[in-house]
Amino acid sequence: MTQDITPRSFDRLAVRDGKSAPRIIWTLAAIGREIGVGPDFVRDTLAKQPGSPVKELGGRYYAFEDALISYMRGTDGTRS
């Protein structure tokens, strides 16, 4: 019998080369809190930018914390 995967159980499974996986931030509100903006800005503006680290999966939004911070700093090479 299979069980639904939760964000927390996915995070535990996503381990590469014996190292901890980067933290995944789930929900628009949580992503917004991380960078100091509201969920509407994340959905309507940030998620629509070319190269944005904010992705949608099954109607839920998520971002890898390290990619989000790099993007906002402009150090990921996707923005000028």
C-alpha positions as CSV (number, residue, x, y, z in Angstrom):
1,M,0.0,0.0,0.0
2,T,1.4,3.4,-0.9
3,Q,1.2,6.5,1.3
4,D,1.0,10.1,0.2
5,I,4.2,11.9,0.4
6,T,4.3,15.0,2.5
7,P,6.7,17.9,2.1
8,R,8.6,16.8,5.2
9,S,9.0,13.2,4.1
10,F,10.1,14.4,0.7
11,D,12.8,16.6,2.3
12,R,14.0,13.5,4.2
13,L,14.2,11.4,1.1
14,A,16.0,14.0,-1.0
15,V,19.6,13.3,0.1
16,R,22.4,13.4,-2.4
17,D,25.8,11.8,-1.9
18,G,25.2,11.4,1.8
19,K,24.9,15.1,2.3
20,S,21.8,16.9,3.5
21,A,19.5,18.1,0.7
22,P,18.9,21.8,0.4
23,R,15.9,23.0,2.4
24,I,12.7,23.2,0.4
25,I,10.3,26.0,1.2
26,W,6.7,25.1,0.6
27,T,3.8,27.5,0.1
28,L,3.6,31.0,-1.2
29,A,3.4,32.4,2.3
30,A,6.5,30.6,3.5
31,I,8.5,31.7,0.5
32,G,7.3,35.3,1.0
33,R,8.3,35.3,4.7
34,E,11.8,34.1,3.7
35,I,12.4,37.1,1.5
36,G,10.1,39.7,3.2
37,V,7.3,39.9,0.8
38,G,3.7,38.8,0.6
39,P,2.4,35.6,-1.1
40,D,0.7,37.6,-3.8
41,F,4.0,39.1,-4.9
42,V,5.6,35.6,-4.9
43,R,2.8,34.1,-7.1
44,D,2.1,37.1,-9.4
45,T,5.6,38.5,-9.9
46,L,8.5,36.4,-8.7
47,A,7.2,33.0,-9.9
48,K,6.7,34.5,-13.4
49,Q,10.2,35.9,-13.8
50,P,12.6,34.2,-16.2
51,G,14.9,31.8,-14.3
52,S,12.8,32.2,-11.1
53,P,13.5,29.5,-8.5
54,V,9.8,29.5,-7.5
55,K,8.1,26.5,-9.1
56,E,4.6,25.1,-9.0
57,L,3.9,21.4,-8.6
58,G,0.3,20.1,-8.4
59,G,-1.0,23.6,-7.5
60,R,1.5,24.0,-4.7
61,Y,4.4,26.4,-4.9
62,Y,7.9,25.6,-3.6
63,A,11.5,26.9,-3.9
64,F,14.9,25.5,-2.8
65,E,16.2,27.9,-0.1
66,D,19.7,28.2,-1.5
67,A,18.5,28.8,-5.1
68,L,16.0,31.5,-3.8
69,I,18.6,33.3,-1.9
70,S,21.1,33.2,-4.8
71,Y,18.4,34.5,-7.1
72,M,17.5,37.4,-4.9
73,R,21.2,38.3,-4.5
74,G,21.6,38.1,-8.2
75,T,24.5,35.6,-7.9
76,D,22.8,32.8,-9.8
77,G,23.6,34.2,-13.2
78,T,19.9,34.4,-14.4
79,R,19.5,38.1,-13.8
80,S,21.5,41.2,-14.7
